[in-house]
Amino acid sequence: MHAQACPDTLVIDELGLDHGSCRIDIAVINGHIRGVEIKAEADNLERLPRQVAAYGDVVDKALLIAAPKHVELAMTIVPDWWGIMVVERGMNQGIKFRRIRPERANRNVDPLVLARLLWRPEAQAVLRDLGVPERDLRAPRETLYQRIVSELPLRKLAATVRLALKSRTTWRGPQPLS
């Protein structure tokens, strides 16, 4: 709720990574990209190693919010830069969050995977702003991403991607008719 109240912050449910191969449960985008993964009591941790790898390519910070039964195993899976919070039932059916470990900065963002968060028209606009000729903007999407990575230092790339994400007016494709 705090993040949603900030005017320069975007909160997205289920942000797709690497063209949808994995999803961040909750992404908070402002001066950095934070990923929040939630593991409820009914969940298991089978996908967590793959999710950790996918998050690690893109997010600046990550937080795991887990039911108590998952915390011990999760601590062996998530890297030390991930924050860990346990959620427990409080009195009167409420819930209580307890921080086990704070988040730290991820130093291993993969620029190419980060660039893949851009939609094709966004990637073309970035390259157009860099003076890339129009004929080169018709290249395959992966070529556009590679060109962006070669043209922009990571700090500028990250800021460009965050701005593009926050500027989107739609996030999901058209809904099928029922």
C-alpha positions as a printed NumPy array, in Angstrom:
array([[  0.   ,   0.   ,   0.   ],
       [  2.89 ,   2.35 ,   0.766],
       [  4.424,   1.794,  -2.689],
       [  1.11 ,   2.297,  -4.469],
       [  0.671,   5.646,  -2.713],
       [  3.939,   6.993,  -4.165],
       [  3.304,   8.932,  -7.403],
       [  6.523,   7.76 ,  -9.105],
       [  6.015,   4.085,  -8.237],
       [  4.338,   1.389, -10.277],
       [  3.151,  -1.847,  -8.654],
       [  2.478,  -4.719, -11.038],
       [  0.927,  -8.083, -10.242],
       [  2.64 , -10.928, -12.08 ],
       [  5.246,  -9.13 , -14.185],
       [  6.42 , -11.523, -16.897],
       [ 10.17 , -12.043, -17.216],
       [ 12.082, -13.159, -20.291],
       [  8.974, -13.007, -22.495],
       [  6.754, -14.793, -19.995],
       [  8.951, -17.768, -19.076],
       [  8.661, -16.731, -15.407],
       [  6.61 , -14.204, -13.449],
       [  7.32 , -11.944, -10.498],
       [  4.376, -12.161,  -8.087],
       [  4.574,  -8.435,  -7.295],
       [  6.965,  -6.011,  -8.995],
       [  7.551,  -2.583,  -7.492],
       [  9.146,  -0.168,  -9.942],
       [ 10.454,   3.237,  -8.92 ],
       [ 14.158,   4.125,  -8.647],
       [ 14.845,   0.401,  -8.94 ],
       [ 12.999,  -2.82 ,  -9.698],
       [ 12.031,  -4.882,  -6.664],
       [ 10.554,  -8.348,  -7.019],
       [  8.384,  -9.945,  -4.355],
       [  7.827, -13.701,  -4.416],
       [  5.083, -15.125,  -2.207],
       [  5.033, -18.72 ,  -0.986],
       [  1.854, -19.453,   0.95 ],
       [  1.253, -22.444,   3.195],
       [ -0.317, -24.427,   0.313],
       [  2.594, -23.719,  -2.071],
       [  5.737, -25.775,  -2.508],
       [  9.259, -24.592,  -3.345],
       [  9.827, -26.702,  -6.49 ],
       [  9.916, -23.676,  -8.828],
       [ 11.828, -21.42 ,  -6.437],
       [ 15.341, -22.165,  -7.797],
       [ 14.225, -21.225, -11.333],
       [ 12.416, -18.154, -10.021],
       [ 15.53 , -17.093,  -8.091],
       [ 17.599, -17.337, -11.285],
       [ 15.045, -15.369, -13.327],
       [ 14.669, -12.655, -10.682],
       [ 18.45 , -12.429, -10.375],
       [ 18.791, -11.502, -14.038],
       [ 16.456,  -8.509, -13.744],
       [ 15.602,  -7.174, -10.286],
       [ 17.683,  -4.809,  -8.204],
       [ 16.228,  -6.21 ,  -4.972],
       [ 14.129,  -9.248,  -4.134],
       [ 11.961, -10.259,  -1.204],
       [ 10.532, -13.667,  -0.376],
       [  7.409, -13.627,   1.766],
       [  6.846, -17.165,   3.007],
       [  4.738, -19.22 ,   5.34 ],
       [  6.724, -20.479,   8.35 ],
       [  6.956, -24.026,   6.98 ],
       [  8.952, -22.773,   3.942],
       [ 11.501, -20.509,   5.638],
       [ 14.179, -23.058,   6.565],
       [ 14.391, -24.618,   3.09 ],
       [ 13.977, -21.251,   1.356],
       [ 17.024, -19.892,   3.179],
       [ 19.124, -22.596,   1.5  ],
       [ 17.742, -21.684,  -1.937],
       [ 17.624, -17.883,  -2.121],
       [ 20.918, -15.957,  -2.324],
       [ 21.954, -13.725,   0.543],
       [ 20.915, -10.545,  -1.293],
       [ 17.274, -11.647,  -1.136],
       [ 15.279, -10.414,   1.829],
       [ 13.151, -12.948,   3.642],
       [  9.961, -12.223,   5.541],
       [  7.77 , -14.765,   7.296],
       [  4.024, -14.28 ,   7.451],
       [  2.236, -15.785,  10.431],
       [ -1.292, -15.835,  11.705],
       [ -1.722, -13.291,  14.452],
       [ -4.358, -13.039,  17.091],
       [ -7.978, -12.553,  16.003],
       [ -7.362, -14.103,  12.545],
       [ -5.032, -11.28 ,  11.496],
       [ -1.637, -11.792,   9.92 ],
       [  1.768, -10.65 ,  11.09 ],
       [  4.906, -10.083,   9.016],
       [  8.325, -10.662,  10.563],
       [ 11.547,  -9.776,   8.749],
       [ 14.102, -12.579,   8.865],
       [ 16.658, -10.983,   6.566],
       [ 16.791,  -7.56 ,   4.873],
       [ 17.077,  -7.107,   1.11 ],
       [ 20.391,  -6.076,  -0.372],
       [ 21.349,  -4.894,  -3.838],
       [ 21.666,  -7.47 ,  -6.611],
       [ 25.026,  -6.962,  -8.312],
       [ 24.408,  -9.461, -11.126],
       [ 21.651,  -8.007, -13.323],
       [ 21.953,  -9.327, -16.887],
       [ 21.623,  -6.339, -19.253],
       [ 20.214,  -8.433, -22.104],
       [ 17.5  , -10.024, -19.961],
       [ 16.682,  -6.593, -18.536],
       [ 16.347,  -5.187, -22.069],
       [ 13.886,  -8.009, -22.865],
       [ 11.378,  -6.362, -20.525],
       [ 10.87 ,  -3.816, -23.318],
       [  8.191,  -4.432, -25.898],
       [  9.344,  -4.182, -29.494],
       [  7.95 ,  -0.652, -30.078],
       [  9.642,   0.499, -26.866],
       [ 12.962,  -1.018, -27.96 ],
       [ 12.615,   0.679, -31.344],
       [ 11.891,   4.036, -29.663],
       [ 14.983,   3.709, -27.46 ],
       [ 17.164,   2.998, -30.48 ],
       [ 15.508,   5.758, -32.523],
       [ 16.361,   8.207, -29.722],
       [ 19.967,   6.998, -29.963],
       [ 20.032,   7.884, -33.666],
       [ 19.818,   4.364, -35.076],
       [ 18.625,   4.452, -38.716],
       [ 15.006,   3.42 , -39.352],
       [ 16.037,   0.497, -41.582],
       [ 17.932,  -1.035, -38.629],
       [ 14.82 ,  -0.816, -36.446],
       [ 13.121,  -3.496, -38.569],
       [ 15.61 ,  -6.096, -37.301],
       [ 14.394,  -9.066, -35.217],
       [ 13.491,  -8.212, -31.647],
       [ 16.52 , -10.015, -30.181],
       [ 18.829,  -7.989, -32.436],
       [ 17.209,  -4.793, -31.16 ],
       [ 17.814,  -5.866, -27.555],
       [ 21.446,  -6.69 , -28.278],
       [ 21.91 ,  -3.313, -29.939],
       [ 20.416,  -1.504, -26.928],
       [ 22.75 ,  -3.38 , -24.585],
       [ 25.749,  -2.467, -26.737],
       [ 24.735,   1.218, -26.832],
       [ 23.748,   1.848, -23.199],
       [ 25.675,   1.346, -19.958],
       [ 23.764,  -0.747, -17.404],
       [ 22.748,   2.218, -15.226],
       [ 21.239,   4.077, -18.215],
       [ 19.638,   0.878, -19.542],
       [ 18.002,   0.192, -16.174],
       [ 16.633,   3.739, -15.972],
       [ 15.337,   3.485, -19.554],
       [ 13.573,   0.178, -18.871],
       [ 12.016,   1.468, -15.639],
       [ 10.735,   4.571, -17.445],
       [  9.256,   2.458, -20.257],
       [  7.502,   0.158, -17.785],
       [  6.068,   3.084, -15.832],
       [  4.93 ,   4.772, -19.074],
       [  2.832,   1.865, -20.325],
       [ -0.882,   2.485, -20.445],
       [ -1.834,  -1.179, -20.933],
       [ -0.223,  -4.274, -19.483],
       [ -2.205,  -7.191, -20.771],
       [ -3.313,  -7.99 , -24.272],
       [ -6.964,  -7.772, -25.276],
       [ -9.18 , -10.092, -23.265],
       [-10.864, -12.906, -25.208],
       [-14.577, -12.604, -25.841],
       [-16.649, -14.953, -23.716]])
